[in-house]
Amino acid sequence: MISIYETGLVEKSLQLAREAGAQKARATLTKSEEDLIATLNGEVDRVTHCADSSLSLALFVDGRFGSFSTNKLDEASLKDFIFKSVAIVRMISEDECRDLPDPQRYCRTAITGNELESADSFRSEITPEMRSNIALSASIYAEGGILSEEGEYSDSIYDVLVMDTNGLCCRHSETSFDYAVEITIEEDSEKYSAYHWESSSSFKDLKAGECGFKALEKAKAQIASTPAESGKYNMVVDRDVASRMVSPVLRALNAFAIQQNNSFLMDSLGQKLFPEGMTVVDLPHLKGNCCSKLFDSEGVATKEAAIIENGVVRQYFVNSYMSRKLNMEATIEDATRPKLLPWPKKGLDRDEIMKICGSGILVTEFNGGNCNSTSGDFSYGVEGFLFEDGKIVRPVSEMLVTGNFLKLWENLIAAGDDSRECMSKLIPTLAFSNVDFNG
C-alpha cells in the first residue's frame, strides 16, 4: 500500500528535519483504507469508503522535543511543515530525557510488512458487489420475529512505515475483515437488544453468517431479566468481556502511570501480588492474528515475554523516555498481544467453569462504571445470568459489581482456554469467588 515514492518522502522528511536544525528525528507514515456496507432490516442502508494517510514526526532539537503530524505529503508542503515544526520545538523547554531508543533494540526483521502474514492480498480483489452480497447474506431479518436488525460488513487495510535518523526502518501491514450486527426483539411490550461481531485478518476465516443468530440468541436470553438479590457471589466473566478484568492491571504496569503515581501496582516488579495460578504472557508474533506486531511505535523489537508469571509481576511497560525519566530498564511501550493462560488446567470453557463454581452470576455485559487507577477499586454496572448447579437459571440486569482488583484476583477460581483470536487481548472466560453484587 505504501509506495516507493512515499517511502522516499519519509526518507526526505528526515533529511529536511536535519536541514532545519534537528539533531535527530523519527518519521512514521501511516496509511489506511476501509470499505463498509451497512444494512438495515435486510436491505443496504449505507455505503462508505474511507482513505487516510498521514506523516508523524518526532523531532529532537537542541535538547528539546516535539511531535507533529500532517496529511500534506508533497515535498514542498513537507518542507514548509518541517521547518515550522523545528522552529516551534526551539520554543519548548529542554528535556534531557528525550532521545531516540538505543539502536541495538531496534527491530531489523520487519522489512516487507507482512512477515507475520497479517495482510491478506485478497482484499484488493473484493468488489462493491461482493461486499454487498456478504452483508446481505449475513442478514437474518427474513427469519421473522425481529423488530430491527442493524448490520455492518467492512474490510480494511492498515500500513505503517517507521524510519529514524539512527538507521531504523521497519514496516507493518495488516488487513481486517469484520461483520457486526445488533438485533432488537420485542416481548410483552419490552424491547431487548443484543450485539455480536466477528473479525479476522484473513477473508476466508471471517464467520459473518454466525453473527445474526448469536445476537438473536443473546437478545432472547434477556427476556424477563431482573436484578438478583444483593450479596456475595461467585462471578464468571464471559470471554467476550473478560478483558475488562485485565486491562486495568495492564494499564497499572505502564511506566507513565507509575511516574504519575497513578498506579495501584507501584513498586510491584518482582513482587507476588497475584495468585499462583495467574500467568499473563505477551505473544506479539502470532502469525495471521490481528494486532500481532514485530515492533512498537518507537521501532523497538517486540518479543515473547512474561508480564505476570505465577502471580509475580515480571515486566513494566517502559518506553525509552520513561526509562530515562525513572532510571528503569527499557522494555516496550505497551503489551502487544497479551494472553492470560488457562488455569488450573487446559481445555476449560465457560460451561465447564460454571460447573466448577456451582452457583453464582455469569457476567456477559458491562454497562458503564469506573476503576480508580490509584487504588484499584472498581464499580461496574453489569448484566448476565444467575446460575445454579452449573446451569443458567434466569437472566439478571441492573446489577452493580464492586471491589478491588488486587483482592479480586486473590480470589481467582479458574481461567478458561477459550479466548477469541479476533480480540486484541487474548483473555478467556474467568471466574472469581466472593464478589460483591448489588441489585
C-alpha positions as CSV (number, residue, x, y, z in Angstrom):
1,M,0.0,0.0,0.0
2,I,2.9,2.4,0.8
3,S,4.5,3.2,-2.5
4,I,8.2,3.6,-3.3
5,Y,7.5,7.3,-3.9
6,E,6.0,7.6,-0.4
7,T,8.9,5.7,1.1
8,G,11.2,8.3,-0.5
9,L,9.1,11.1,1.1
10,V,9.7,9.6,4.5
11,E,13.4,9.5,3.9
12,K,13.2,13.1,2.6
13,S,11.4,14.2,5.7
14,L,14.3,13.0,7.9
15,Q,16.7,14.9,5.6
16,L,14.7,18.0,5.8
17,A,14.4,17.7,9.6
18,R,18.2,17.8,9.8
19,E,18.5,20.6,7.4
20,A,16.1,22.6,9.6
21,G,18.3,22.0,12.6
22,A,17.0,18.9,14.3
23,Q,19.8,16.7,15.6
24,K,17.6,13.6,15.4
25,A,14.1,12.7,14.1
26,R,11.7,9.8,13.7
27,A,9.1,9.7,10.9
28,T,6.1,7.5,10.8
29,L,4.0,7.2,7.7
30,T,0.5,5.6,8.3
31,K,-1.9,4.7,5.5
32,S,-5.3,3.1,5.9
33,E,-8.3,2.3,3.8
34,E,-11.8,1.0,4.7
35,D,-14.9,0.0,2.8
36,L,-18.1,-0.6,4.6
37,I,-21.6,-1.8,3.8
38,A,-24.3,-1.1,6.4
39,T,-27.7,-2.9,6.3
40,L,-30.9,-2.1,8.0
41,N,-33.6,-4.8,8.2
42,G,-32.1,-6.9,5.4
43,E,-31.5,-4.0,2.9
44,V,-28.4,-1.9,2.1
45,D,-28.7,1.3,4.2
46,R,-25.3,2.9,3.8
47,V,-22.1,2.5,1.8
48,T,-18.9,4.3,2.8
49,H,-15.3,4.4,1.6
50,C,-12.6,6.0,3.8
51,A,-8.9,6.5,3.0
52,D,-6.4,8.3,5.1
53,S,-2.7,8.9,5.1
54,S,-0.5,11.0,7.5
55,L,3.1,11.5,8.4
56,S,4.0,11.9,12.1
57,L,7.4,13.4,13.1
58,A,9.2,13.2,16.4
59,L,11.8,16.0,16.5
60,F,14.8,16.3,18.8
61,V,16.2,19.8,18.6
62,D,18.8,21.2,21.0
63,G,17.7,19.1,23.9
64,R,14.1,19.8,23.2
65,F,11.3,17.6,21.8
66,G,8.1,18.0,19.9
67,S,5.8,15.7,17.8
68,F,3.8,16.9,14.8
69,S,1.7,15.3,12.1
70,T,0.4,16.3,8.6
71,N,-1.5,14.8,5.8
72,K,0.0,17.0,3.1
73,L,2.5,14.6,1.6
74,D,4.1,16.5,-1.2
75,E,7.7,17.6,-0.9
76,A,7.0,21.4,-0.9
77,S,4.4,21.2,1.8
78,L,6.6,18.9,3.9
79,K,9.5,21.3,3.8
80,D,7.4,24.2,5.0
81,F,5.8,22.0,7.7
82,I,9.1,20.6,9.0
83,F,10.9,23.9,9.1
84,K,8.0,25.5,11.0
85,S,7.8,22.5,13.4
86,V,11.5,22.7,14.2
87,A,11.1,26.4,15.0
88,I,8.2,25.6,17.4
89,V,10.3,22.9,19.2
90,R,13.0,25.5,19.8
91,M,10.5,27.4,22.0
92,I,9.8,24.4,24.2
93,S,11.6,23.8,27.5
94,E,14.6,21.4,27.4
95,D,14.1,17.8,28.5
96,E,17.3,15.8,28.8
97,C,15.4,12.5,28.9
98,R,14.1,12.8,25.4
99,D,16.0,10.8,22.8
100,L,15.7,8.0,20.3
101,P,15.9,4.4,21.6
102,D,19.2,2.6,21.6
103,P,19.6,1.3,18.0
104,Q,20.6,-2.1,19.4
105,R,16.9,-2.5,20.5
106,Y,15.5,-1.8,17.0
107,C,13.5,-4.3,15.0
108,R,15.5,-5.4,12.0
109,T,13.2,-8.1,10.6
110,A,10.1,-6.1,9.6
111,I,11.1,-5.5,6.0
112,T,8.1,-6.3,3.8
113,G,5.4,-5.5,6.4
114,N,3.8,-9.0,6.1
115,E,6.3,-11.2,7.9
116,L,3.5,-12.1,10.3
117,E,1.1,-13.0,7.5
118,S,-1.4,-10.4,8.8
119,A,-2.2,-8.8,5.4
120,D,-4.5,-10.8,3.1
121,S,-3.8,-9.8,-0.6
122,F,-7.4,-11.0,-1.5
123,R,-8.7,-7.7,-0.2
124,S,-7.7,-6.0,-3.5
125,E,-9.9,-8.4,-5.4
126,I,-13.1,-7.6,-3.4
127,T,-15.6,-5.7,-5.5
128,P,-18.5,-3.5,-4.3
129,E,-20.9,-6.2,-5.4
130,M,-19.1,-8.8,-3.3
131,R,-19.3,-6.6,-0.2
132,S,-23.0,-6.0,-0.7
133,N,-23.6,-9.7,-1.1
134,I,-21.7,-10.6,2.0
135,A,-23.6,-8.0,4.1
136,L,-27.0,-9.1,2.8
137,S,-26.3,-12.8,3.0
138,A,-25.3,-12.4,6.7
139,S,-28.7,-10.8,7.5
140,I,-31.3,-12.9,9.3
141,Y,-34.1,-10.3,9.3
142,A,-36.2,-12.5,7.0
143,E,-36.2,-15.2,9.7
144,G,-39.0,-13.3,11.4
145,G,-39.6,-12.3,15.0
146,I,-37.0,-9.5,14.8
147,L,-38.1,-5.9,15.4
148,S,-34.9,-4.4,13.9
149,E,-31.5,-5.6,12.6
150,E,-28.6,-3.3,12.0
151,G,-25.6,-5.0,10.4
152,E,-22.2,-3.8,9.1
153,Y,-19.7,-5.6,6.9
154,S,-16.3,-3.9,6.5
155,D,-12.8,-4.7,5.2
156,S,-9.8,-2.5,5.8
157,I,-6.1,-2.4,5.4
158,Y,-3.5,-0.6,7.6
159,D,0.1,0.0,6.6
160,V,2.8,1.8,8.6
161,L,6.4,2.6,7.9
162,V,8.7,3.9,10.6
163,M,12.2,5.4,10.0
164,D,14.6,7.5,12.0
165,T,17.9,9.2,11.7
166,N,19.7,6.4,13.6
167,G,19.0,4.0,10.8
168,L,15.7,2.5,11.8
169,C,13.4,1.2,9.0
170,C,10.5,-1.1,9.7
171,R,7.1,-1.7,8.3
172,H,3.8,-3.4,9.3
173,S,0.8,-4.2,7.1
174,E,-2.5,-5.6,8.4
175,T,-5.9,-6.4,6.9
176,S,-9.2,-6.8,8.8
177,F,-12.5,-8.3,7.7
178,D,-15.3,-7.6,10.1
179,Y,-19.0,-8.2,10.4
180,A,-21.1,-6.9,13.4
181,V,-24.9,-6.9,14.0
182,E,-27.3,-5.6,16.6
183,I,-30.7,-7.2,16.8
184,T,-33.7,-5.9,18.7
185,I,-36.8,-8.0,19.6
186,E,-39.9,-7.2,21.4
187,E,-41.7,-9.4,24.1
188,D,-44.6,-8.3,26.2
189,S,-44.1,-4.6,25.1
190,E,-40.5,-4.7,26.3
191,K,-37.6,-4.3,23.8
192,Y,-34.4,-6.4,24.1
193,S,-31.2,-5.8,22.1
194,A,-28.0,-7.7,21.7
195,Y,-24.8,-7.4,19.6
196,H,-22.3,-9.9,18.2
197,W,-19.3,-9.5,15.9
198,E,-16.6,-11.5,14.2
199,S,-13.3,-10.4,12.8
200,S,-10.3,-11.9,11.0
201,S,-7.2,-10.7,9.2
202,S,-8.0,-13.3,6.6
203,F,-11.1,-13.1,4.4
204,K,-11.7,-16.8,4.3
205,D,-11.8,-17.1,8.1
206,L,-14.5,-14.5,8.6
207,K,-17.6,-16.1,10.0
208,A,-20.2,-13.4,9.2
209,G,-23.1,-15.8,8.8
210,E,-23.0,-16.8,12.5
211,C,-23.3,-13.3,13.9
212,G,-27.0,-12.7,13.4
213,F,-28.1,-16.0,15.0
214,K,-25.8,-15.4,18.0
215,A,-27.1,-11.9,18.5
216,L,-30.7,-13.1,18.3
217,E,-30.0,-15.8,20.8
218,K,-28.4,-13.3,23.2
219,A,-31.5,-10.9,22.8
220,K,-33.9,-13.7,23.5
221,A,-32.0,-14.8,26.6
222,Q,-32.5,-11.3,28.2
223,I,-36.3,-11.7,28.2
224,A,-37.8,-11.0,31.7
225,S,-34.4,-10.1,33.2
226,T,-34.5,-8.6,36.7
227,P,-31.8,-7.9,39.4
228,A,-30.7,-10.7,41.6
229,E,-30.6,-10.3,45.4
230,S,-27.6,-8.3,46.7
231,G,-24.8,-10.3,48.2
232,K,-21.5,-12.1,47.6
233,Y,-21.5,-14.5,44.6
234,N,-19.1,-16.5,42.5
235,M,-18.6,-14.4,39.4
236,V,-17.9,-15.9,36.0
237,V,-17.0,-13.3,33.3
238,D,-17.7,-14.3,29.7
239,R,-14.7,-14.3,27.3
240,D,-16.3,-11.6,25.2
241,V,-16.0,-9.1,28.1
242,A,-13.3,-10.6,30.3
243,S,-10.6,-8.1,29.1
244,R,-12.4,-5.6,31.4
245,M,-10.8,-7.5,34.3
246,V,-7.3,-7.5,32.8
247,S,-7.0,-4.1,31.1
248,P,-6.8,-2.1,34.4
249,V,-3.9,-4.4,35.5
250,L,-2.0,-3.8,32.3
251,R,-2.6,0.0,32.5
252,A,-1.2,0.0,36.0
253,L,2.0,-1.6,34.8
254,N,2.6,1.2,32.4
255,A,5.5,3.5,33.3
256,F,3.5,6.6,32.6
257,A,1.0,5.6,35.3
258,I,3.9,4.8,37.7
259,Q,5.7,8.1,37.0
260,Q,2.4,9.9,37.8
261,N,1.9,7.9,41.0
262,N,-1.4,6.8,39.4
263,S,-1.0,3.1,39.6
264,F,-2.2,0.5,42.1
265,L,0.9,-1.6,41.1
266,M,3.6,0.9,42.2
267,D,6.8,-0.9,43.2
268,S,5.4,-4.2,42.2
269,L,8.2,-5.5,39.9
270,G,9.3,-8.9,41.2
271,Q,6.5,-9.0,43.8
272,K,4.0,-11.8,44.1
273,L,0.7,-9.8,44.2
274,F,-1.5,-12.2,42.2
275,P,-2.5,-15.8,42.8
276,E,-0.2,-18.7,41.9
277,G,-2.4,-19.7,39.0
278,M,-2.3,-16.3,37.2
279,T,0.1,-16.0,34.3
280,V,-0.1,-13.4,31.6
281,V,2.3,-13.5,28.7
282,D,2.8,-11.2,25.7
283,L,2.7,-13.1,22.4
284,P,3.3,-10.4,19.8
285,H,4.4,-12.7,16.9
286,L,1.4,-14.9,16.4
287,K,1.1,-15.3,12.7
288,G,-2.1,-14.4,11.0
289,N,-3.5,-12.8,14.1
290,C,-4.8,-9.3,14.4
291,C,-2.7,-6.9,16.4
292,S,0.4,-9.1,16.3
293,K,3.4,-6.8,15.5
294,L,7.2,-7.0,15.3
295,F,7.8,-3.6,16.7
296,D,6.3,-0.8,18.8
297,S,5.8,2.8,17.8
298,E,9.4,3.6,18.6
299,G,10.6,0.8,16.3
300,V,11.8,-1.3,19.3
301,A,11.6,-5.0,18.6
302,T,8.8,-6.9,20.4
303,K,9.4,-10.3,21.9
304,E,7.5,-13.0,23.7
305,A,7.8,-12.3,27.4
306,A,6.0,-13.0,30.7
307,I,4.1,-10.0,32.1
308,I,2.8,-11.8,35.2
309,E,4.2,-15.3,36.0
310,N,2.6,-17.5,38.6
311,G,1.4,-14.3,40.3
312,V,4.7,-12.5,40.2
313,V,5.0,-9.2,38.3
314,R,7.7,-9.7,35.7
315,Q,7.5,-6.6,33.5
316,Y,6.7,-3.0,33.4
317,F,6.0,-1.3,30.0
318,V,8.7,1.3,29.8
319,N,9.5,3.3,26.6
320,S,12.8,5.0,26.1
321,Y,11.6,8.3,27.5
322,M,10.2,6.8,30.7
323,S,13.3,4.6,31.0
324,R,15.5,7.7,31.4
325,K,12.9,9.6,33.4
326,L,12.5,6.8,36.0
327,N,16.0,5.3,35.6
328,M,14.4,2.0,34.8
329,E,15.3,-0.7,32.2
330,A,13.5,0.0,28.9
331,T,11.1,-2.6,27.6
332,I,8.4,-1.9,25.1
333,E,5.8,0.8,25.4
334,D,2.8,-1.5,26.0
335,A,1.6,-5.1,25.8
336,T,1.2,-6.0,22.2
337,R,-0.8,-9.3,22.3
338,P,-1.3,-10.2,26.0
339,K,-2.7,-13.7,26.7
340,L,-3.9,-15.0,30.1
341,L,-3.0,-18.6,30.3
342,P,-5.5,-21.3,31.3
343,W,-5.7,-22.4,34.9
344,P,-6.0,-24.8,36.8
345,K,-5.9,-26.9,33.6
346,K,-6.2,-26.6,29.9
347,G,-9.4,-27.1,27.9
348,L,-11.9,-25.3,30.2
349,D,-14.7,-23.3,28.6
350,R,-17.5,-21.2,30.1
351,D,-19.9,-24.1,30.7
352,E,-17.2,-26.2,32.5
353,I,-16.1,-23.2,34.6
354,M,-19.7,-22.6,35.7
355,K,-19.8,-26.3,36.8
356,I,-16.7,-25.8,38.8
357,C,-18.2,-22.7,40.5
358,G,-21.6,-24.5,41.1
359,S,-23.6,-21.3,41.6
360,G,-23.1,-17.6,41.0
361,I,-23.6,-14.9,38.4
362,L,-22.4,-15.1,34.8
363,V,-21.5,-11.6,33.6
364,T,-22.0,-11.1,29.8
365,E,-22.1,-7.3,29.6
366,F,-20.6,-4.3,31.4
367,N,-22.7,-1.1,31.4
368,G,-20.6,1.8,32.4
369,G,-18.8,2.2,35.7
370,N,-15.2,3.1,36.6
371,C,-11.9,2.0,38.1
372,N,-9.7,4.1,40.4
373,S,-6.3,3.6,38.8
374,T,-4.5,4.6,42.0
375,S,-6.3,2.3,44.5
376,G,-7.6,-0.4,42.1
377,D,-11.1,0.0,43.4
378,F,-13.8,-0.6,40.8
379,S,-17.6,-0.3,40.3
380,Y,-19.2,-1.6,37.2
381,G,-22.8,-2.0,36.0
382,V,-23.4,-5.5,34.7
383,E,-25.9,-7.8,33.3
384,G,-25.9,-11.6,32.7
385,F,-27.3,-14.7,34.2
386,L,-27.9,-16.3,37.6
387,F,-26.7,-19.9,37.5
388,E,-27.1,-22.8,39.9
389,D,-25.6,-26.3,39.8
390,G,-23.5,-25.1,36.9
391,K,-26.6,-24.3,34.7
392,I,-28.2,-20.9,33.9
393,V,-31.4,-20.3,35.8
394,R,-32.5,-16.8,34.6
395,P,-31.2,-13.5,33.2
396,V,-30.3,-10.7,35.5
397,S,-29.8,-7.0,34.8
398,E,-29.4,-3.7,36.6
399,M,-26.7,-5.1,38.9
400,L,-23.6,-3.4,40.2
401,V,-20.4,-5.3,40.9
402,T,-17.8,-3.6,43.2
403,G,-14.5,-4.5,44.7
404,N,-10.7,-4.0,44.4
405,F,-8.7,-5.6,41.6
406,L,-5.9,-6.9,43.8
407,K,-8.5,-8.6,46.2
408,L,-10.5,-9.8,43.2
409,W,-7.5,-11.6,41.7
410,E,-6.7,-13.2,45.0
411,N,-10.0,-15.0,44.6
412,L,-9.4,-16.4,41.2
413,I,-11.1,-19.7,40.8
414,A,-10.3,-20.5,37.1
415,A,-9.2,-19.1,33.8
416,G,-10.5,-20.8,30.7
417,D,-8.9,-21.9,27.5
418,D,-11.4,-20.2,25.2
419,S,-10.1,-16.7,24.3
420,R,-11.2,-15.3,21.0
421,E,-8.3,-14.8,18.5
422,C,-10.1,-11.9,16.9
423,M,-9.7,-9.8,20.0
424,S,-6.6,-7.6,20.8
425,K,-6.3,-9.2,24.2
426,L,-6.5,-13.0,24.4
427,I,-8.4,-13.2,27.7
428,P,-10.5,-16.3,28.3
429,T,-13.6,-16.9,30.5
430,L,-12.6,-16.0,34.1
431,A,-14.1,-17.0,37.5
432,F,-13.7,-15.4,40.9
433,S,-15.2,-16.1,44.3
434,N,-16.7,-13.8,47.0
435,V,-17.6,-10.9,44.7
436,D,-19.9,-8.2,45.9
437,F,-23.1,-7.7,43.8
438,N,-25.8,-5.1,44.4
439,G,-29.2,-5.4,42.9
